[in-house]
Amino acid sequence: MILNSEPLSMAEVIEYAKKDEESDTEIIEFIKKFNKIKAKEAKELKQEIESFGIIKVKPEHIVKIIDILPETAEELNKVFADASLDEDESKKILDAIKKFA
């Protein structure tokens, strides 16, 4: 039964799956291959990006940003298919990413 629908980064999925006794360890190991950041850092980065109050940035965008950790404005803008960030917004997010990458 689904109780809550919330986008999660890969780091948060690994942490969540480890708590579930029925989780398949193969899935966790597969996700770890692509994960670039620890769950604690992912949560901190998520909070920092949310604190900017950029209306265009939705929770699903934040999760994708955490998963791929873009290094340039061009890479960052690929996450936003339905909106585009201005230079200042991109700089704020990229500066936050640099703290954790």
A tleap script that builds the chain and sets N, CA, C and O, in Angstrom:
source leaprc.protein.ff14SB
mol = sequence {
  NMET ILE LEU ASN SER GLU PRO LEU SER MET
  ALA GLU VAL ILE GLU TYR ALA LYS LYS ASP
  GLU GLU SER ASP THR GLU ILE ILE GLU PHE
  ILE LYS LYS PHE ASN LYS ILE LYS ALA LYS
  GLU ALA LYS GLU LEU LYS GLN GLU ILE GLU
  SER PHE GLY ILE ILE LYS VAL LYS PRO GLU
  HIE ILE VAL LYS ILE ILE ASP ILE LEU PRO
  GLU THR ALA GLU GLU LEU ASN LYS VAL PHE
  ALA ASP ALA SER LEU ASP GLU ASP GLU SER
  LYS LYS ILE LEU ASP ALA ILE LYS LYS PHE
  CALA
}
set mol.1.N position { 0.833 -1.165 0.000 }
set mol.1.CA position { 0.000 0.000 0.000 }
set mol.1.C position { 0.890 1.245 0.000 }
set mol.1.O position { 1.829 1.345 0.790 }
set mol.2.N position { 0.594 2.167 -0.869 }
set mol.2.CA position { 1.358 3.404 -0.974 }
set mol.2.C position { 0.786 4.410 0.018 }
set mol.2.O position { -0.393 4.760 -0.038 }
set mol.3.N position { 1.635 4.864 0.915 }
set mol.3.CA position { 1.218 5.832 1.923 }
set mol.3.C position { 1.620 7.245 1.560 }
set mol.3.O position { 0.966 8.208 1.961 }
set mol.4.N position { 2.700 7.369 0.800 }
set mol.4.CA position { 3.250 8.685 0.503 }
set mol.4.C position { 3.963 8.626 -0.842 }
set mol.4.O position { 4.638 7.644 -1.147 }
set mol.5.N position { 3.816 9.656 -1.631 }
set mol.5.CA position { 4.512 9.733 -2.907 }
set mol.5.C position { 5.411 10.966 -2.879 }
set mol.5.O position { 4.936 12.101 -2.926 }
set mol.6.N position { 6.718 10.720 -2.800 }
set mol.6.CA position { 7.690 11.801 -2.709 }
set mol.6.C position { 8.928 11.415 -3.503 }
set mol.6.O position { 9.434 10.304 -3.344 }
set mol.7.N position { 9.429 12.310 -4.359 }
set mol.7.CA position { 10.650 11.988 -5.099 }
set mol.7.C position { 11.833 11.813 -4.144 }
set mol.7.O position { 12.007 12.599 -3.212 }
set mol.8.N position { 12.640 10.779 -4.381 }
set mol.8.CA position { 13.817 10.505 -3.556 }
set mol.8.C position { 15.049 10.418 -4.439 }
set mol.8.O position { 14.988 9.910 -5.559 }
set mol.9.N position { 16.153 10.912 -3.936 }
set mol.9.CA position { 17.412 10.759 -4.647 }
set mol.9.C position { 17.892 9.317 -4.476 }
set mol.9.O position { 17.388 8.588 -3.622 }
set mol.10.N position { 18.856 8.916 -5.282 }
set mol.10.CA position { 19.371 7.549 -5.170 }
set mol.10.C position { 19.956 7.294 -3.790 }
set mol.10.O position { 19.808 6.198 -3.249 }
set mol.11.N position { 20.617 8.287 -3.216 }
set mol.11.CA position { 21.206 8.132 -1.883 }
set mol.11.C position { 20.118 7.875 -0.844 }
set mol.11.O position { 20.297 7.054 0.056 }
set mol.12.N position { 18.999 8.572 -0.966 }
set mol.12.CA position { 17.894 8.373 -0.036 }
set mol.12.C position { 17.223 7.024 -0.248 }
set mol.12.O position { 16.754 6.407 0.709 }
set mol.13.N position { 17.174 6.560 -1.493 }
set mol.13.CA position { 16.593 5.246 -1.790 }
set mol.13.C position { 17.421 4.150 -1.128 }
set mol.13.O position { 16.870 3.218 -0.543 }
set mol.14.N position { 18.736 4.263 -1.221 }
set mol.14.CA position { 19.614 3.261 -0.598 }
set mol.14.C position { 19.374 3.230 0.902 }
set mol.14.O position { 19.241 2.158 1.491 }
set mol.15.N position { 19.317 4.400 1.521 }
set mol.15.CA position { 19.090 4.474 2.966 }
set mol.15.C position { 17.729 3.876 3.332 }
set mol.15.O position { 17.616 3.132 4.307 }
set mol.16.N position { 16.718 4.197 2.561 }
set mol.16.CA position { 15.364 3.695 2.802 }
set mol.16.C position { 15.305 2.177 2.607 }
set mol.16.O position { 14.681 1.469 3.397 }
set mol.17.N position { 15.952 1.690 1.562 }
set mol.17.CA position { 15.921 0.255 1.258 }
set mol.17.C position { 16.646 -0.563 2.322 }
set mol.17.O position { 16.252 -1.692 2.614 }
set mol.18.N position { 17.693 -0.002 2.894 }
set mol.18.CA position { 18.426 -0.723 3.939 }
set mol.18.C position { 17.567 -0.935 5.179 }
set mol.18.O position { 17.771 -1.901 5.913 }
set mol.19.N position { 16.604 -0.039 5.422 }
set mol.19.CA position { 15.715 -0.165 6.568 }
set mol.19.C position { 14.672 -1.261 6.356 }
set mol.19.O position { 14.153 -1.827 7.318 }
set mol.20.N position { 14.371 -1.555 5.096 }
set mol.20.CA position { 13.370 -2.555 4.758 }
set mol.20.C position { 14.017 -3.938 4.723 }
set mol.20.O position { 14.924 -4.188 3.929 }
set mol.21.N position { 13.552 -4.819 5.575 }
set mol.21.CA position { 14.136 -6.159 5.679 }
set mol.21.C position { 13.942 -6.989 4.416 }
set mol.21.O position { 14.716 -7.910 4.153 }
set mol.22.N position { 12.923 -6.671 3.640 }
set mol.22.CA position { 12.624 -7.444 2.435 }
set mol.22.C position { 13.356 -6.925 1.204 }
set mol.22.O position { 13.211 -7.492 0.121 }
set mol.23.N position { 14.133 -5.866 1.346 }
set mol.23.CA position { 14.822 -5.264 0.207 }
set mol.23.C position { 15.812 -6.245 -0.417 }
set mol.23.O position { 16.467 -7.028 0.272 }
set mol.24.N position { 15.893 -6.175 -1.710 }
set mol.24.CA position { 16.815 -7.009 -2.470 }
set mol.24.C position { 18.189 -6.342 -2.483 }
set mol.24.O position { 18.325 -5.216 -2.961 }
set mol.25.N position { 19.190 -7.018 -1.971 }
set mol.25.CA position { 20.533 -6.436 -1.900 }
set mol.25.C position { 21.115 -6.179 -3.293 }
set mol.25.O position { 21.960 -5.299 -3.456 }
set mol.26.N position { 20.679 -6.926 -4.280 }
set mol.26.CA position { 21.153 -6.693 -5.648 }
set mol.26.C position { 20.726 -5.318 -6.141 }
set mol.26.O position { 21.488 -4.627 -6.816 }
set mol.27.N position { 19.512 -4.929 -5.802 }
set mol.27.CA position { 19.013 -3.618 -6.216 }
set mol.27.C position { 19.821 -2.520 -5.536 }
set mol.27.O position { 20.205 -1.541 -6.175 }
set mol.28.N position { 20.077 -2.680 -4.258 }
set mol.28.CA position { 20.853 -1.692 -3.513 }
set mol.28.C position { 22.252 -1.566 -4.116 }
set mol.28.O position { 22.742 -0.454 -4.310 }
set mol.29.N position { 22.893 -2.687 -4.410 }
set mol.29.CA position { 24.238 -2.661 -5.002 }
set mol.29.C position { 24.218 -2.009 -6.381 }
set mol.29.O position { 25.155 -1.298 -6.744 }
set mol.30.N position { 23.159 -2.246 -7.148 }
set mol.30.CA position { 23.032 -1.638 -8.473 }
set mol.30.C position { 22.942 -0.115 -8.354 }
set mol.30.O position { 23.615 0.611 -9.087 }
set mol.31.N position { 22.123 0.355 -7.445 }
set mol.31.CA position { 21.957 1.798 -7.262 }
set mol.31.C position { 23.263 2.427 -6.788 }
set mol.31.O position { 23.601 3.536 -7.203 }
set mol.32.N position { 23.995 1.737 -5.930 }
set mol.32.CA position { 25.265 2.254 -5.419 }
set mol.32.C position { 26.270 2.530 -6.540 }
set mol.32.O position { 27.112 3.419 -6.411 }
set mol.33.N position { 26.187 1.775 -7.634 }
set mol.33.CA position { 27.103 1.974 -8.754 }
set mol.33.C position { 26.955 3.365 -9.370 }
set mol.33.O position { 27.918 3.922 -9.898 }
set mol.34.N position { 25.750 3.919 -9.301 }
set mol.34.CA position { 25.473 5.203 -9.953 }
set mol.34.C position { 25.384 6.360 -8.962 }
set mol.34.O position { 25.390 7.524 -9.363 }
set mol.35.N position { 25.304 6.051 -7.698 }
set mol.35.CA position { 25.163 7.071 -6.673 }
set mol.35.C position { 26.485 7.794 -6.440 }
set mol.35.O position { 27.537 7.160 -6.356 }
set mol.36.N position { 26.430 9.122 -6.336 }
set mol.36.CA position { 27.648 9.926 -6.201 }
set mol.36.C position { 27.762 10.606 -4.840 }
set mol.36.O position { 28.783 11.231 -4.556 }
set mol.37.N position { 26.746 10.500 -4.000 }
set mol.37.CA position { 26.716 11.279 -2.772 }
set mol.37.C position { 26.076 10.455 -1.653 }
set mol.37.O position { 25.241 9.591 -1.925 }
set mol.38.N position { 26.453 10.710 -0.415 }
set mol.38.CA position { 25.889 9.997 0.731 }
set mol.38.C position { 24.518 10.575 1.074 }
set mol.38.O position { 24.207 11.715 0.731 }
set mol.39.N position { 23.708 9.773 1.755 }
set mol.39.CA position { 22.343 10.186 2.080 }
set mol.39.C position { 22.302 11.465 2.913 }
set mol.39.O position { 21.473 12.341 2.667 }
set mol.40.N position { 23.185 11.575 3.887 }
set mol.40.CA position { 23.217 12.765 4.741 }
set mol.40.C position { 23.520 14.004 3.907 }
set mol.40.O position { 22.871 15.039 4.062 }
set mol.41.N position { 24.506 13.895 3.025 }
set mol.41.CA position { 24.867 15.017 2.161 }
set mol.41.C position { 23.740 15.345 1.191 }
set mol.41.O position { 23.489 16.513 0.894 }
set mol.42.N position { 23.061 14.309 0.696 }
set mol.42.CA position { 21.946 14.517 -0.231 }
set mol.42.C position { 20.827 15.308 0.445 }
set mol.42.O position { 20.242 16.207 -0.159 }
set mol.43.N position { 20.539 14.974 1.683 }
set mol.43.CA position { 19.497 15.697 2.418 }
set mol.43.C position { 19.905 17.141 2.670 }
set mol.43.O position { 19.080 18.049 2.564 }
set mol.44.N position { 21.174 17.358 3.001 }
set mol.44.CA position { 21.665 18.723 3.232 }
set mol.44.C position { 21.605 19.549 1.949 }
set mol.44.O position { 21.190 20.708 1.969 }
set mol.45.N position { 22.018 18.951 0.840 }
set mol.45.CA position { 21.975 19.646 -0.447 }
set mol.45.C position { 20.534 19.956 -0.833 }
set mol.45.O position { 20.241 21.041 -1.336 }
set mol.46.N position { 19.643 19.008 -0.598 }
set mol.46.CA position { 18.226 19.205 -0.898 }
set mol.46.C position { 17.678 20.396 -0.099 }
set mol.46.O position { 16.975 21.244 -0.649 }
set mol.47.N position { 17.998 20.454 1.181 }
set mol.47.CA position { 17.537 21.563 2.022 }
set mol.47.C position { 18.112 22.896 1.551 }
set mol.47.O position { 17.417 23.911 1.542 }
set mol.48.N position { 19.385 22.885 1.160 }
set mol.48.CA position { 20.006 24.122 0.700 }
set mol.48.C position { 19.355 24.627 -0.582 }
set mol.48.O position { 19.077 25.819 -0.706 }
set mol.49.N position { 19.113 23.738 -1.528 }
set mol.49.CA position { 18.474 24.151 -2.786 }
set mol.49.C position { 17.054 24.641 -2.515 }
set mol.49.O position { 16.617 25.631 -3.102 }
set mol.50.N position { 16.325 23.948 -1.623 }
set mol.50.CA position { 14.976 24.390 -1.276 }
set mol.50.C position { 14.990 25.769 -0.616 }
set mol.50.O position { 14.067 26.559 -0.811 }
set mol.51.N position { 16.031 26.059 0.161 }
set mol.51.CA position { 16.113 27.329 0.875 }
set mol.51.C position { 16.258 28.530 -0.065 }
set mol.51.O position { 15.989 29.662 0.335 }
set mol.52.N position { 16.677 28.292 -1.303 }
set mol.52.CA position { 16.814 29.380 -2.262 }
set mol.52.C position { 15.452 29.951 -2.654 }
set mol.52.O position { 15.361 31.103 -3.077 }
set mol.53.N position { 14.407 29.159 -2.515 }
set mol.53.CA position { 13.059 29.623 -2.829 }
set mol.53.C position { 12.826 29.896 -4.305 }
set mol.53.O position { 12.044 30.779 -4.656 }
set mol.54.N position { 13.486 29.160 -5.157 }
set mol.54.CA position { 13.312 29.329 -6.606 }
set mol.54.C position { 12.046 28.576 -7.006 }
set mol.54.O position { 11.989 27.350 -6.908 }
set mol.55.N position { 11.044 29.307 -7.453 }
set mol.55.CA position { 9.737 28.727 -7.760 }
set mol.55.C position { 9.816 27.685 -8.873 }
set mol.55.O position { 9.080 26.698 -8.850 }
set mol.56.N position { 10.693 27.893 -9.835 }
set mol.56.CA position { 10.812 26.980 -10.982 }
set mol.56.C position { 11.357 25.605 -10.579 }
set mol.56.O position { 11.148 24.624 -11.293 }
set mol.57.N position { 12.044 25.530 -9.456 }
set mol.57.CA position { 12.693 24.290 -9.028 }
set mol.57.C position { 11.727 23.467 -8.190 }
set mol.57.O position { 11.394 23.822 -7.060 }
set mol.58.N position { 11.287 22.362 -8.772 }
set mol.58.CA position { 10.328 21.472 -8.109 }
set mol.58.C position { 11.089 20.331 -7.431 }
set mol.58.O position { 12.261 20.104 -7.731 }
set mol.59.N position { 10.423 19.608 -6.512 }
set mol.59.CA position { 11.096 18.493 -5.819 }
set mol.59.C position { 11.717 17.468 -6.762 }
set mol.59.O position { 12.802 16.956 -6.490 }
set mol.60.N position { 11.043 17.166 -7.861 }
set mol.60.CA position { 11.611 16.196 -8.808 }
set mol.60.C position { 12.876 16.730 -9.480 }
set mol.60.O position { 13.767 15.954 -9.827 }
set mol.61.N position { 12.959 18.053 -9.666 }
set mol.61.CA position { 14.181 18.654 -10.208 }
set mol.61.C position { 15.325 18.529 -9.208 }
set mol.61.O position { 16.453 18.199 -9.575 }
set mol.62.N position { 15.021 18.798 -7.943 }
set mol.62.CA position { 16.051 18.736 -6.906 }
set mol.62.C position { 16.631 17.327 -6.816 }
set mol.62.O position { 17.845 17.158 -6.711 }
set mol.63.N position { 15.773 16.330 -6.858 }
set mol.63.CA position { 16.223 14.935 -6.785 }
set mol.63.C position { 17.131 14.605 -7.963 }
set mol.63.O position { 18.168 13.965 -7.790 }
set mol.64.N position { 16.751 15.032 -9.137 }
set mol.64.CA position { 17.562 14.763 -10.326 }
set mol.64.C position { 18.896 15.498 -10.246 }
set mol.64.O position { 19.923 14.955 -10.654 }
set mol.65.N position { 18.896 16.718 -9.728 }
set mol.65.CA position { 20.140 17.479 -9.544 }
set mol.65.C position { 21.066 16.714 -8.606 }
set mol.65.O position { 22.262 16.594 -8.874 }
set mol.66.N position { 20.521 16.198 -7.513 }
set mol.66.CA position { 21.327 15.446 -6.544 }
set mol.66.C position { 21.872 14.170 -7.174 }
set mol.66.O position { 23.013 13.788 -6.912 }
set mol.67.N position { 21.080 13.518 -7.991 }
set mol.67.CA position { 21.515 12.265 -8.612 }
set mol.67.C position { 22.652 12.462 -9.611 }
set mol.67.O position { 23.572 11.646 -9.668 }
set mol.68.N position { 22.595 13.541 -10.402 }
set mol.68.CA position { 23.618 13.705 -11.450 }
set mol.68.C position { 24.717 14.696 -11.075 }
set mol.68.O position { 25.787 14.685 -11.684 }
set mol.69.N position { 24.474 15.547 -10.090 }
set mol.69.CA position { 25.447 16.556 -9.646 }
set mol.69.C position { 26.095 17.290 -10.835 }
set mol.69.O position { 27.293 17.150 -11.082 }
set mol.70.N position { 25.292 18.068 -11.560 }
set mol.70.CA position { 25.836 18.783 -12.723 }
set mol.70.C position { 26.928 19.774 -12.319 }
set mol.70.O position { 26.885 20.360 -11.237 }
set mol.71.N position { 27.898 19.948 -13.201 }
set mol.71.CA position { 29.030 20.825 -12.913 }
set mol.71.C position { 28.964 22.146 -13.658 }
set mol.71.O position { 29.639 23.104 -13.283 }
set mol.72.N position { 28.160 22.207 -14.706 }
set mol.72.CA position { 28.059 23.428 -15.507 }
set mol.72.C position { 26.595 23.850 -15.623 }
set mol.72.O position { 25.685 23.062 -15.367 }
set mol.73.N position { 26.388 25.101 -16.011 }
set mol.73.CA position { 25.028 25.611 -16.204 }
set mol.73.C position { 24.330 24.846 -17.326 }
set mol.73.O position { 23.123 24.609 -17.267 }
set mol.74.N position { 25.086 24.467 -18.337 }
set mol.74.CA position { 24.512 23.711 -19.454 }
set mol.74.C position { 23.982 22.354 -18.974 }
set mol.74.O position { 22.879 21.949 -19.342 }
set mol.75.N position { 24.765 21.664 -18.161 }
set mol.75.CA position { 24.328 20.378 -17.615 }
set mol.75.C position { 23.125 20.555 -16.692 }
set mol.75.O position { 22.203 19.740 -16.697 }
set mol.76.N position { 23.142 21.614 -15.911 }
set mol.76.CA position { 22.041 21.894 -14.987 }
set mol.76.C position { 20.747 22.166 -15.742 }
set mol.76.O position { 19.686 21.684 -15.345 }
set mol.77.N position { 20.824 22.926 -16.816 }
set mol.77.CA position { 19.618 23.271 -17.577 }
set mol.77.C position { 18.989 22.074 -18.273 }
set mol.77.O position { 17.817 22.129 -18.645 }
set mol.78.N position { 19.733 21.006 -18.457 }
set mol.78.CA position { 19.168 19.793 -19.062 }
set mol.78.C position { 18.159 19.125 -18.129 }
set mol.78.O position { 17.310 18.357 -18.581 }
set mol.79.N position { 18.247 19.412 -16.843 }
set mol.79.CA position { 17.303 18.865 -15.871 }
set mol.79.C position { 15.941 19.537 -16.021 }
set mol.79.O position { 14.910 18.934 -15.727 }
set mol.80.N position { 15.941 20.771 -16.472 }
set mol.80.CA position { 14.719 21.562 -16.561 }
set mol.80.C position { 14.166 21.577 -17.982 }
set mol.80.O position { 14.511 22.453 -18.775 }
set mol.81.N position { 13.320 20.623 -18.301 }
set mol.81.CA position { 12.722 20.560 -19.629 }
set mol.81.C position { 11.561 21.554 -19.752 }
set mol.81.O position { 11.283 22.062 -20.838 }
set mol.82.N position { 10.893 21.823 -18.636 }
set mol.82.CA position { 9.701 22.664 -18.661 }
set mol.82.C position { 9.952 24.107 -18.221 }
set mol.82.O position { 9.035 24.928 -18.252 }
set mol.83.N position { 11.155 24.418 -17.823 }
set mol.83.CA position { 11.493 25.775 -17.375 }
set mol.83.C position { 12.976 26.020 -17.621 }
set mol.83.O position { 13.741 25.087 -17.865 }
set mol.84.N position { 13.364 27.277 -17.554 }
set mol.84.CA position { 14.793 27.572 -17.679 }
set mol.84.C position { 15.189 28.506 -16.543 }
set mol.84.O position { 14.426 29.390 -16.153 }
set mol.85.N position { 16.367 28.301 -16.032 }
set mol.85.CA position { 16.876 29.098 -14.934 }
set mol.85.C position { 17.661 30.280 -15.476 }
set mol.85.O position { 18.316 30.178 -16.513 }
set mol.86.N position { 17.593 31.400 -14.772 }
set mol.86.CA position { 18.441 32.513 -15.182 }
set mol.86.C position { 19.843 32.293 -14.619 }
set mol.86.O position { 20.074 31.346 -13.867 }
set mol.87.N position { 20.761 33.154 -14.979 }
set mol.87.CA position { 22.170 32.974 -14.622 }
set mol.87.C position { 22.387 32.952 -13.099 }
set mol.87.O position { 23.175 32.153 -12.594 }
set mol.88.N position { 21.689 33.827 -12.380 }
set mol.88.CA position { 21.839 33.902 -10.926 }
set mol.88.C position { 21.322 32.631 -10.240 }
set mol.88.O position { 21.952 32.117 -9.316 }
set mol.89.N position { 20.182 32.137 -10.695 }
set mol.89.CA position { 19.615 30.912 -10.121 }
set mol.89.C position { 20.535 29.722 -10.367 }
set mol.89.O position { 20.763 28.908 -9.471 }
set mol.90.N position { 21.053 29.626 -11.564 }
set mol.90.CA position { 21.986 28.538 -11.898 }
set mol.90.C position { 23.237 28.616 -11.036 }
set mol.90.O position { 23.720 27.600 -10.537 }
set mol.91.N position { 23.754 29.818 -10.865 }
set mol.91.CA position { 24.975 29.995 -10.067 }
set mol.91.C position { 24.756 29.568 -8.622 }
set mol.91.O position { 25.620 28.913 -8.039 }
set mol.92.N position { 23.623 29.924 -8.036 }
set mol.92.CA position { 23.321 29.535 -6.660 }
set mol.92.C position { 23.315 28.017 -6.507 }
set mol.92.O position { 23.905 27.474 -5.573 }
set mol.93.N position { 22.650 27.352 -7.421 }
set mol.93.CA position { 22.540 25.880 -7.355 }
set mol.93.C position { 23.899 25.240 -7.584 }
set mol.93.O position { 24.266 24.314 -6.861 }
set mol.94.N position { 24.655 25.706 -8.569 }
set mol.94.CA position { 25.972 25.122 -8.849 }
set mol.94.C position { 26.939 25.343 -7.700 }
set mol.94.O position { 27.760 24.474 -7.405 }
set mol.95.N position { 26.853 26.497 -7.047 }
set mol.95.CA position { 27.702 26.755 -5.891 }
set mol.95.C position { 27.367 25.795 -4.742 }
set mol.95.O position { 28.258 25.318 -4.039 }
set mol.96.N position { 26.077 25.524 -4.564 }
set mol.96.CA position { 25.649 24.572 -3.524 }
set mol.96.C position { 26.157 23.173 -3.844 }
set mol.96.O position { 26.596 22.453 -2.947 }
set mol.97.N position { 26.102 22.786 -5.102 }
set mol.97.CA position { 26.564 21.449 -5.518 }
set mol.97.C position { 28.055 21.298 -5.253 }
set mol.97.O position { 28.504 20.238 -4.818 }
set mol.98.N position { 28.824 22.351 -5.511 }
set mol.98.CA position { 30.281 22.290 -5.327 }
set mol.98.C position { 30.665 22.000 -3.889 }
set mol.98.O position { 31.723 21.421 -3.640 }
set mol.99.N position { 29.830 22.388 -2.939 }
set mol.99.CA position { 30.102 22.129 -1.521 }
set mol.99.C position { 30.048 20.633 -1.204 }
set mol.99.O position { 30.712 20.165 -0.280 }
set mol.100.N position { 29.252 19.887 -1.976 }
set mol.100.CA position { 29.016 18.485 -1.669 }
set mol.100.C position { 29.659 17.521 -2.653 }
set mol.100.O position { 29.764 16.329 -2.362 }
set mol.101.N position { 30.084 17.998 -3.791 }
set mol.101.CA position { 30.655 17.108 -4.807 }
set mol.101.C position { 32.153 16.937 -4.629 }
set mol.101.O position { 32.789 16.220 -5.402 }
savepdb mol mol.pdb
quit
